[in-house]
Amino acid sequence: MTKPTSKSDASRIQSTQAKAHHDVGKGSFASRAQSAADRQAHASSQQTNDGHGAGARTDGQALGGNRSSGGRTPSSGGHPHQHSS
């Protein structure tokens, strides 16, 4: 049986690949390692939270409903958390 890829494993793989001037973009080995680590971390968090996931609500309401968008909405263009100067 193989050991699951951890976040630190994926980070090390990405760093090593980048330093060797290998592709670290979409579809690369480093990218696939990161994806595997993310899936493993998500699966672990699901198990430790009795299937509700980290920060999940059981009352059907979305999280963060009272956050200010800084005057911007996704439909008005731009990132909702960018602030103009």
Biopython code that builds the backbone (N, CA, C, O; Angstrom):
import numpy as np
from Bio.PDB.StructureBuilder import StructureBuilder

atoms = [
    (1, "MET", "N", (0.845, -1.178, 0.000)),
    (1, "MET", "CA", (0.000, 0.000, 0.000)),
    (1, "MET", "C", (0.888, 1.239, 0.000)),
    (1, "MET", "O", (1.894, 1.294, 0.707)),
    (2, "THR", "N", (0.505, 2.229, -0.800)),
    (2, "THR", "CA", (1.296, 3.445, -0.881)),
    (2, "THR", "C", (0.811, 4.473, 0.134)),
    (2, "THR", "O", (-0.349, 4.474, 0.545)),
    (3, "LYS", "N", (1.720, 5.333, 0.517)),
    (3, "LYS", "CA", (1.407, 6.396, 1.462)),
    (3, "LYS", "C", (0.737, 7.548, 0.711)),
    (3, "LYS", "O", (1.210, 7.924, -0.362)),
    (4, "PRO", "N", (-0.351, 8.122, 1.242)),
    (4, "PRO", "CA", (-1.011, 9.258, 0.583)),
    (4, "PRO", "C", (-0.071, 10.465, 0.491)),
    (4, "PRO", "O", (0.798, 10.653, 1.342)),
    (5, "THR", "N", (-0.256, 11.267, -0.540)),
    (5, "THR", "CA", (0.551, 12.470, -0.732)),
    (5, "THR", "C", (0.089, 13.548, 0.246)),
    (5, "THR", "O", (-1.090, 13.900, 0.289)),
    (6, "SER", "N", (1.030, 14.064, 1.025)),
    (6, "SER", "CA", (0.696, 15.128, 1.974)),
    (6, "SER", "C", (0.935, 16.490, 1.325)),
    (6, "SER", "O", (1.551, 16.586, 0.264)),
    (7, "LYS", "N", (0.443, 17.529, 1.972)),
    (7, "LYS", "CA", (0.660, 18.891, 1.473)),
    (7, "LYS", "C", (2.156, 19.216, 1.430)),
    (7, "LYS", "O", (2.624, 19.856, 0.488)),
    (8, "SER", "N", (2.909, 18.777, 2.445)),
    (8, "SER", "CA", (4.351, 19.056, 2.445)),
    (8, "SER", "C", (5.053, 18.269, 1.338)),
    (8, "SER", "O", (6.016, 18.763, 0.752)),
    (9, "ASP", "N", (4.583, 17.047, 1.041)),
    (9, "ASP", "CA", (5.137, 16.282, -0.084)),
    (9, "ASP", "C", (4.926, 17.050, -1.380)),
    (9, "ASP", "O", (5.855, 17.208, -2.172)),
    (10, "ALA", "N", (3.708, 17.526, -1.596)),
    (10, "ALA", "CA", (3.374, 18.253, -2.824)),
    (10, "ALA", "C", (4.199, 19.532, -2.938)),
    (10, "ALA", "O", (4.652, 19.883, -4.027)),
    (11, "SER", "N", (4.393, 20.220, -1.836)),
    (11, "SER", "CA", (5.187, 21.442, -1.831)),
    (11, "SER", "C", (6.631, 21.135, -2.214)),
    (11, "SER", "O", (7.237, 21.859, -3.004)),
    (12, "ARG", "N", (7.169, 20.078, -1.661)),
    (12, "ARG", "CA", (8.541, 19.680, -1.965)),
    (12, "ARG", "C", (8.686, 19.311, -3.439)),
    (12, "ARG", "O", (9.663, 19.689, -4.085)),
    (13, "ILE", "N", (7.710, 18.571, -3.969)),
    (13, "ILE", "CA", (7.722, 18.184, -5.379)),
    (13, "ILE", "C", (7.690, 19.428, -6.270)),
    (13, "ILE", "O", (8.466, 19.533, -7.220)),
    (14, "GLN", "N", (6.791, 20.370, -5.964)),
    (14, "GLN", "CA", (6.678, 21.578, -6.768)),
    (14, "GLN", "C", (7.985, 22.372, -6.735)),
    (14, "GLN", "O", (8.455, 22.843, -7.771)),
    (15, "SER", "N", (8.560, 22.516, -5.562)),
    (15, "SER", "CA", (9.803, 23.267, -5.422)),
    (15, "SER", "C", (10.938, 22.615, -6.207)),
    (15, "SER", "O", (11.683, 23.293, -6.916)),
    (16, "THR", "N", (11.062, 21.307, -6.076)),
    (16, "THR", "CA", (12.116, 20.571, -6.777)),
    (16, "THR", "C", (11.943, 20.681, -8.287)),
    (16, "THR", "O", (12.916, 20.895, -9.010)),
    (17, "GLN", "N", (10.713, 20.535, -8.764)),
    (17, "GLN", "CA", (10.440, 20.621, -10.193)),
    (17, "GLN", "C", (10.733, 22.030, -10.724)),
    (17, "GLN", "O", (11.312, 22.176, -11.800)),
    (18, "ALA", "N", (10.340, 23.055, -9.984)),
    (18, "ALA", "CA", (10.576, 24.437, -10.414)),
    (18, "ALA", "C", (12.071, 24.749, -10.463)),
    (18, "ALA", "O", (12.542, 25.376, -11.412)),
    (19, "LYS", "N", (12.818, 24.315, -9.445)),
    (19, "LYS", "CA", (14.256, 24.568, -9.406)),
    (19, "LYS", "C", (14.976, 23.874, -10.564)),
    (19, "LYS", "O", (16.010, 24.349, -11.036)),
    (20, "ALA", "N", (14.419, 22.744, -11.018)),
    (20, "ALA", "CA", (15.010, 22.009, -12.145)),
    (20, "ALA", "C", (14.483, 22.529, -13.484)),
    (20, "ALA", "O", (14.759, 21.941, -14.530)),
    (21, "HIS", "N", (13.728, 23.625, -13.456)),
    (21, "HIS", "CA", (13.159, 24.264, -14.648)),
    (21, "HIS", "C", (12.197, 23.350, -15.397)),
    (21, "HIS", "O", (12.088, 23.413, -16.622)),
    (22, "HIS", "N", (11.501, 22.500, -14.647)),
    (22, "HIS", "CA", (10.458, 21.659, -15.229)),
    (22, "HIS", "C", (9.124, 22.391, -15.126)),
    (22, "HIS", "O", (8.953, 23.285, -14.298)),
    (23, "ASP", "N", (8.192, 22.001, -15.973)),
    (23, "ASP", "CA", (6.853, 22.600, -15.969)),
    (23, "ASP", "C", (6.161, 22.308, -14.635)),
    (23, "ASP", "O", (6.150, 21.168, -14.172)),
    (24, "VAL", "N", (5.591, 23.334, -14.028)),
    (24, "VAL", "CA", (4.816, 23.158, -12.799)),
    (24, "VAL", "C", (3.385, 23.659, -12.996)),
    (24, "VAL", "O", (2.647, 23.847, -12.029)),
    (25, "GLY", "N", (3.002, 23.870, -14.249)),
    (25, "GLY", "CA", (1.668, 24.364, -14.553)),
    (25, "GLY", "C", (0.633, 23.261, -14.590)),
    (25, "GLY", "O", (0.881, 22.129, -14.175)),
    (26, "LYS", "N", (-0.532, 23.622, -15.099)),
    (26, "LYS", "CA", (-1.666, 22.716, -15.170)),
    (26, "LYS", "C", (-1.291, 21.416, -15.891)),
    (26, "LYS", "O", (-0.710, 21.443, -16.976)),
    (27, "GLY", "N", (-1.627, 20.297, -15.282)),
    (27, "GLY", "CA", (-1.378, 18.988, -15.877)),
    (27, "GLY", "C", (0.012, 18.429, -15.612)),
    (27, "GLY", "O", (0.284, 17.281, -15.963)),
    (28, "SER", "N", (0.904, 19.216, -14.997)),
    (28, "SER", "CA", (2.261, 18.749, -14.715)),
    (28, "SER", "C", (2.257, 17.780, -13.529)),
    (28, "SER", "O", (1.265, 17.651, -12.812)),
    (29, "PHE", "N", (3.380, 17.114, -13.349)),
    (29, "PHE", "CA", (3.522, 16.200, -12.215)),
    (29, "PHE", "C", (3.312, 16.942, -10.900)),
    (29, "PHE", "O", (2.633, 16.440, -10.004)),
    (30, "ALA", "N", (3.895, 18.140, -10.781)),
    (30, "ALA", "CA", (3.741, 18.924, -9.552)),
    (30, "ALA", "C", (2.279, 19.293, -9.315)),
    (30, "ALA", "O", (1.800, 19.265, -8.181)),
    (31, "SER", "N", (1.577, 19.636, -10.388)),
    (31, "SER", "CA", (0.167, 19.982, -10.286)),
    (31, "SER", "C", (-0.669, 18.780, -9.846)),
    (31, "SER", "O", (-1.560, 18.910, -9.007)),
    (32, "ARG", "N", (-0.379, 17.625, -10.409)),
    (32, "ARG", "CA", (-1.116, 16.416, -10.030)),
    (32, "ARG", "C", (-0.834, 16.022, -8.588)),
    (32, "ARG", "O", (-1.723, 15.534, -7.891)),
    (33, "ALA", "N", (0.405, 16.230, -8.135)),
    (33, "ALA", "CA", (0.751, 15.944, -6.736)),
    (33, "ALA", "C", (-0.013, 16.873, -5.805)),
    (33, "ALA", "O", (-0.512, 16.440, -4.766)),
    (34, "GLN", "N", (-0.109, 18.160, -6.174)),
    (34, "GLN", "CA", (-0.858, 19.126, -5.362)),
    (34, "GLN", "C", (-2.327, 18.740, -5.289)),
    (34, "GLN", "O", (-2.945, 18.821, -4.228)),
    (35, "SER", "N", (-2.882, 18.323, -6.416)),
    (35, "SER", "CA", (-4.282, 17.911, -6.453)),
    (35, "SER", "C", (-4.523, 16.699, -5.560)),
    (35, "SER", "O", (-5.512, 16.641, -4.830)),
    (36, "ALA", "N", (-3.611, 15.734, -5.625)),
    (36, "ALA", "CA", (-3.733, 14.537, -4.779)),
    (36, "ALA", "C", (-3.663, 14.914, -3.300)),
    (36, "ALA", "O", (-4.421, 14.383, -2.488)),
    (37, "ALA", "N", (-2.760, 15.824, -2.949)),
    (37, "ALA", "CA", (-2.632, 16.258, -1.553)),
    (37, "ALA", "C", (-3.888, 16.993, -1.096)),
    (37, "ALA", "O", (-4.339, 16.819, 0.036)),
    (38, "ASP", "N", (-4.451, 17.817, -1.985)),
    (38, "ASP", "CA", (-5.689, 18.527, -1.641)),
    (38, "ASP", "C", (-6.837, 17.544, -1.415)),
    (38, "ASP", "O", (-7.610, 17.696, -0.470)),
    (39, "ARG", "N", (-6.946, 16.542, -2.279)),
    (39, "ARG", "CA", (-8.008, 15.528, -2.108)),
    (39, "ARG", "C", (-7.819, 14.764, -0.803)),
    (39, "ARG", "O", (-8.787, 14.483, -0.097)),
    (40, "GLN", "N", (-6.570, 14.431, -0.486)),
    (40, "GLN", "CA", (-6.277, 13.706, 0.754)),
    (40, "GLN", "C", (-6.632, 14.557, 1.974)),
    (40, "GLN", "O", (-7.243, 14.065, 2.922)),
    (41, "ALA", "N", (-6.249, 15.826, 1.945)),
    (41, "ALA", "CA", (-6.549, 16.719, 3.070)),
    (41, "ALA", "C", (-8.058, 16.888, 3.231)),
    (41, "ALA", "O", (-8.566, 16.910, 4.352)),
    (42, "HIS", "N", (-8.773, 17.007, 2.112)),
    (42, "HIS", "CA", (-10.234, 17.166, 2.159)),
    (42, "HIS", "C", (-10.882, 15.898, 2.726)),
    (42, "HIS", "O", (-11.792, 15.970, 3.552)),
    (43, "ALA", "N", (-10.402, 14.744, 2.272)),
    (43, "ALA", "CA", (-10.956, 13.481, 2.764)),
    (43, "ALA", "C", (-10.704, 13.334, 4.264)),
    (43, "ALA", "O", (-11.570, 12.860, 5.000)),
    (44, "SER", "N", (-9.519, 13.739, 4.713)),
    (44, "SER", "CA", (-9.196, 13.664, 6.136)),
    (44, "SER", "C", (-10.077, 14.598, 6.951)),
    (44, "SER", "O", (-10.524, 14.241, 8.041)),
    (45, "SER", "N", (-10.331, 15.807, 6.420)),
    (45, "SER", "CA", (-11.169, 16.753, 7.161)),
    (45, "SER", "C", (-12.610, 16.272, 7.203)),
    (45, "SER", "O", (-13.313, 16.526, 8.182)),
    (46, "GLN", "N", (-13.060, 15.591, 6.173)),
    (46, "GLN", "CA", (-14.418, 15.053, 6.154)),
    (46, "GLN", "C", (-14.577, 13.984, 7.239)),
    (46, "GLN", "O", (-15.607, 13.921, 7.909)),
    (47, "GLN", "N", (-13.566, 13.158, 7.403)),
    (47, "GLN", "CA", (-13.626, 12.098, 8.404)),
    (47, "GLN", "C", (-13.588, 12.657, 9.820)),
    (47, "GLN", "O", (-14.274, 12.140, 10.701)),
    (48, "THR", "N", (-12.801, 13.701, 10.054)),
    (48, "THR", "CA", (-12.669, 14.240, 11.405)),
    (48, "THR", "C", (-13.847, 15.122, 11.800)),
    (48, "THR", "O", (-14.023, 15.424, 12.981)),
    (49, "ASN", "N", (-14.651, 15.537, 10.832)),
    (49, "ASN", "CA", (-15.791, 16.397, 11.118)),
    (49, "ASN", "C", (-17.120, 15.671, 10.926)),
    (49, "ASN", "O", (-18.142, 16.311, 10.679)),
    (50, "ASP", "N", (-17.118, 14.374, 11.033)),
    (50, "ASP", "CA", (-18.329, 13.565, 10.905)),
    (50, "ASP", "C", (-19.102, 13.848, 9.618)),
    (50, "ASP", "O", (-20.333, 13.852, 9.607)),
    (51, "GLY", "N", (-18.364, 14.084, 8.538)),
    (51, "GLY", "CA", (-19.000, 14.261, 7.243)),
    (51, "GLY", "C", (-19.547, 15.638, 6.966)),
    (51, "GLY", "O", (-20.151, 15.846, 5.914)),
    (52, "HIS", "N", (-19.364, 16.592, 7.865)),
    (52, "HIS", "CA", (-19.879, 17.933, 7.620)),
    (52, "HIS", "C", (-18.828, 18.878, 7.076)),
    (52, "HIS", "O", (-19.167, 19.995, 6.683)),
    (53, "GLY", "N", (-17.573, 18.482, 7.036)),
    (53, "GLY", "CA", (-16.524, 19.344, 6.496)),
    (53, "GLY", "C", (-16.177, 20.481, 7.441)),
    (53, "GLY", "O", (-16.935, 20.807, 8.354)),
    (54, "ALA", "N", (-15.035, 21.066, 7.206)),
    (54, "ALA", "CA", (-14.573, 22.154, 8.064)),
    (54, "ALA", "C", (-15.456, 23.384, 7.882)),
    (54, "ALA", "O", (-15.597, 23.877, 6.763)),
    (55, "GLY", "N", (-16.038, 23.874, 8.933)),
    (55, "GLY", "CA", (-16.828, 25.089, 8.893)),
    (55, "GLY", "C", (-18.200, 24.938, 8.268)),
    (55, "GLY", "O", (-18.884, 25.938, 8.047)),
    (56, "ALA", "N", (-18.616, 23.732, 7.980)),
    (56, "ALA", "CA", (-19.919, 23.529, 7.329)),
    (56, "ALA", "C", (-21.043, 23.827, 8.312)),
    (56, "ALA", "O", (-20.914, 23.609, 9.517)),
    (57, "ARG", "N", (-22.133, 24.325, 7.777)),
    (57, "ARG", "CA", (-23.315, 24.588, 8.594)),
    (57, "ARG", "C", (-24.347, 23.519, 8.312)),
    (57, "ARG", "O", (-24.451, 23.026, 7.189)),
    (58, "THR", "N", (-25.103, 23.164, 9.320)),
    (58, "THR", "CA", (-26.121, 22.138, 9.147)),
    (58, "THR", "C", (-27.521, 22.726, 9.016)),
    (58, "THR", "O", (-28.493, 21.984, 8.874)),
    (59, "ASP", "N", (-27.633, 24.071, 9.063)),
    (59, "ASP", "CA", (-28.954, 24.698, 8.985)),
    (59, "ASP", "C", (-29.308, 25.168, 7.575)),
    (59, "ASP", "O", (-30.318, 25.846, 7.383)),
    (60, "GLY", "N", (-28.476, 24.808, 6.577)),
    (60, "GLY", "CA", (-28.773, 25.147, 5.201)),
    (60, "GLY", "C", (-28.373, 26.553, 4.797)),
    (60, "GLY", "O", (-28.577, 26.936, 3.646)),
    (61, "GLN", "N", (-27.803, 27.343, 5.721)),
    (61, "GLN", "CA", (-27.396, 28.705, 5.408)),
    (61, "GLN", "C", (-25.955, 28.728, 4.925)),
    (61, "GLN", "O", (-25.136, 27.925, 5.370)),
    (62, "ALA", "N", (-25.644, 29.641, 4.019)),
    (62, "ALA", "CA", (-24.284, 29.796, 3.508)),
    (62, "ALA", "C", (-23.424, 30.480, 4.556)),
    (62, "ALA", "O", (-23.924, 31.244, 5.381)),
    (63, "LEU", "N", (-22.126, 30.202, 4.521)),
    (63, "LEU", "CA", (-21.190, 30.858, 5.424)),
    (63, "LEU", "C", (-20.856, 32.248, 4.902)),
    (63, "LEU", "O", (-20.884, 32.478, 3.693)),
    (64, "GLY", "N", (-20.542, 33.170, 5.789)),
    (64, "GLY", "CA", (-20.043, 34.483, 5.420)),
    (64, "GLY", "C", (-21.058, 35.391, 4.762)),
    (64, "GLY", "O", (-20.671, 36.231, 3.950)),
    (65, "GLY", "N", (-22.311, 35.267, 5.065)),
    (65, "GLY", "CA", (-23.333, 36.066, 4.420)),
    (65, "GLY", "C", (-23.284, 37.544, 4.757)),
    (65, "GLY", "O", (-23.874, 38.350, 4.037)),
    (66, "ASN", "N", (-22.599, 37.930, 5.833)),
    (66, "ASN", "CA", (-22.573, 39.336, 6.235)),
    (66, "ASN", "C", (-21.299, 40.047, 5.826)),
    (66, "ASN", "O", (-21.036, 41.146, 6.313)),
    (67, "ARG", "N", (-20.506, 39.464, 4.959)),
    (67, "ARG", "CA", (-19.263, 40.099, 4.550)),
    (67, "ARG", "C", (-19.549, 41.255, 3.608)),
    (67, "ARG", "O", (-20.429, 41.178, 2.750)),
    (68, "SER", "N", (-18.791, 42.323, 3.782)),
    (68, "SER", "CA", (-18.911, 43.462, 2.882)),
    (68, "SER", "C", (-18.133, 43.174, 1.617)),
    (68, "SER", "O", (-17.037, 42.615, 1.671)),
    (69, "SER", "N", (-18.687, 43.550, 0.482)),
    (69, "SER", "CA", (-17.994, 43.337, -0.785)),
    (69, "SER", "C", (-17.133, 44.532, -1.148)),
    (69, "SER", "O", (-16.555, 44.555, -2.235)),
    (70, "GLY", "N", (-17.026, 45.525, -0.278)),
    (70, "GLY", "CA", (-16.211, 46.689, -0.568)),
    (70, "GLY", "C", (-16.793, 47.542, -1.676)),
    (70, "GLY", "O", (-16.059, 48.260, -2.354)),
    (71, "GLY", "N", (-18.114, 47.474, -1.874)),
    (71, "GLY", "CA", (-18.759, 48.274, -2.891)),
    (71, "GLY", "C", (-18.772, 47.624, -4.259)),
    (71, "GLY", "O", (-19.365, 48.162, -5.194)),
    (72, "ARG", "N", (-18.134, 46.492, -4.389)),
    (72, "ARG", "CA", (-18.097, 45.804, -5.672)),
    (72, "ARG", "C", (-18.849, 44.491, -5.563)),
    (72, "ARG", "O", (-18.849, 43.849, -4.512)),
    (73, "THR", "N", (-19.468, 44.107, -6.620)),
    (73, "THR", "CA", (-20.107, 42.803, -6.687)),
    (73, "THR", "C", (-19.495, 42.070, -7.855)),
    (73, "THR", "O", (-18.968, 42.708, -8.766)),
    (74, "PRO", "N", (-19.546, 40.747, -7.860)),
    (74, "PRO", "CA", (-18.962, 40.003, -8.972)),
    (74, "PRO", "C", (-19.513, 40.433, -10.323)),
    (74, "PRO", "O", (-18.787, 40.366, -11.314)),
    (75, "SER", "N", (-20.775, 40.875, -10.406)),
    (75, "SER", "CA", (-21.341, 41.272, -11.686)),
    (75, "SER", "C", (-20.863, 42.648, -12.137)),
    (75, "SER", "O", (-21.038, 43.006, -13.302)),
    (76, "SER", "N", (-20.259, 43.432, -11.229)),
    (76, "SER", "CA", (-19.786, 44.757, -11.624)),
    (76, "SER", "C", (-18.356, 44.713, -12.133)),
    (76, "SER", "O", (-17.790, 45.755, -12.463)),
    (77, "GLY", "N", (-17.761, 43.531, -12.203)),
    (77, "GLY", "CA", (-16.396, 43.389, -12.698)),
    (77, "GLY", "C", (-15.393, 43.543, -11.576)),
    (77, "GLY", "O", (-15.684, 44.145, -10.542)),
    (78, "GLY", "N", (-14.235, 43.006, -11.784)),
    (78, "GLY", "CA", (-13.184, 43.110, -10.777)),
    (78, "GLY", "C", (-13.367, 42.072, -9.684)),
    (78, "GLY", "O", (-14.411, 41.430, -9.570)),
    (79, "HIS", "N", (-12.353, 41.932, -8.910)),
    (79, "HIS", "CA", (-12.375, 40.984, -7.797)),
    (79, "HIS", "C", (-13.137, 41.611, -6.640)),
    (79, "HIS", "O", (-12.927, 42.788, -6.345)),
    (80, "PRO", "N", (-14.015, 40.866, -5.974)),
    (80, "PRO", "CA", (-14.839, 41.455, -4.918)),
    (80, "PRO", "C", (-14.055, 41.958, -3.706)),
    (80, "PRO", "O", (-14.596, 42.714, -2.899)),
    (81, "HIS", "N", (-12.782, 41.551, -3.564)),
    (81, "HIS", "CA", (-12.016, 41.989, -2.401)),
    (81, "HIS", "C", (-10.940, 43.005, -2.764)),
    (81, "HIS", "O", (-10.101, 43.332, -1.926)),
    (82, "GLN", "N", (-10.947, 43.509, -3.990)),
    (82, "GLN", "CA", (-9.983, 44.529, -4.363)),
    (82, "GLN", "C", (-10.500, 45.888, -3.921)),
    (82, "GLN", "O", (-11.697, 46.167, -3.988)),
    (83, "HIS", "N", (-9.590, 46.717, -3.474)),
    (83, "HIS", "CA", (-9.948, 48.064, -3.053)),
    (83, "HIS", "C", (-9.218, 49.048, -3.951)),
    (83, "HIS", "O", (-8.012, 48.917, -4.163)),
    (84, "SER", "N", (-9.923, 50.019, -4.474)),
    (84, "SER", "CA", (-9.278, 51.014, -5.322)),
    (84, "SER", "C", (-8.701, 52.119, -4.462)),
    (84, "SER", "O", (-9.209, 52.411, -3.380)),
    (85, "SER", "N", (-7.615, 52.741, -4.962)),
    (85, "SER", "CA", (-6.981, 53.810, -4.191)),
    (85, "SER", "C", (-7.218, 55.160, -4.787)),
    (85, "SER", "O", (-6.747, 56.163, -4.250)),
]
sb = StructureBuilder()
sb.init_structure("model")
sb.init_model(0)
sb.init_chain("A")
sb.init_seg("    ")
for serial, (resi, resn, name, xyz) in enumerate(atoms, 1):
    if name == "N":
        sb.init_residue(resn, " ", resi, " ")
    sb.init_atom(name, np.array(xyz, "f"), 0.0, 1.0, " ", f" {name:<3s}", serial, name[0])
structure = sb.get_structure()
